[in-house]
Amino acid sequence: MIKLIGAVLIILTTTWLGFEIAKKYSNRPRYLRQFRFALQSLNAEIMYGHQPLHEATARLSKQVSHPLNIFFQSFSKGLQEGNKLVREAWKESLDEIWKETSFMKTEYEVLLQFGETLGQHDRESQQKHIILAISHLEKEEEEARENQHKYEKMTKNLGFLSGVLIAMLLL
């Protein structure tokens, strides 16, 4: 009886691990899509709203969901403090939420490069940089969707099946 309970616990644990890993595959395209929409909104705020960057990002933080709302709140606060450069506030905010997202190194580099250009140019040039970042994120989102289709179901099944294998070996 104790062996059976142990086997069930092993299977449940490995299945749960498989689902947790699979969740990263399903979250990545969603977070990329949200970041793209956030950048499109930021573009509109810069081009048509004529808002200062810290006000535009504070407003944006109320429109996006977690964890991106934390990113834009942190970025806005970093700009309001006044002792940081825009790129420093951007990088710190990005680093703050990075572990909560399922982003990969390529997305980090794209967003970091965009942060380097933010606030450095006139509105038209800034718009071009935003559009470039959005197009890079679109490509990453396509790749993320492909990976989701390839690996999400596999990791769920692998978690369950590895638990069954371990339980069989122990029994």
ABEGO torsion letter per residue (X at the ends): XAAAAAAAAAAAAAAAAAAAAAAAAAAAAAAAAAAAAAAAAAAAAAAAAGBBAAAAAAAAAAABBOAAAAAAAAAAAAAAAGABBAAAAAAAAAAAAAAABABBAAAAAAAAAAAAABGABBAAAAAAAAAAAAAAAAAAAAAAAAAAAAAAAAAAAAAAAAAAAAAAAAX
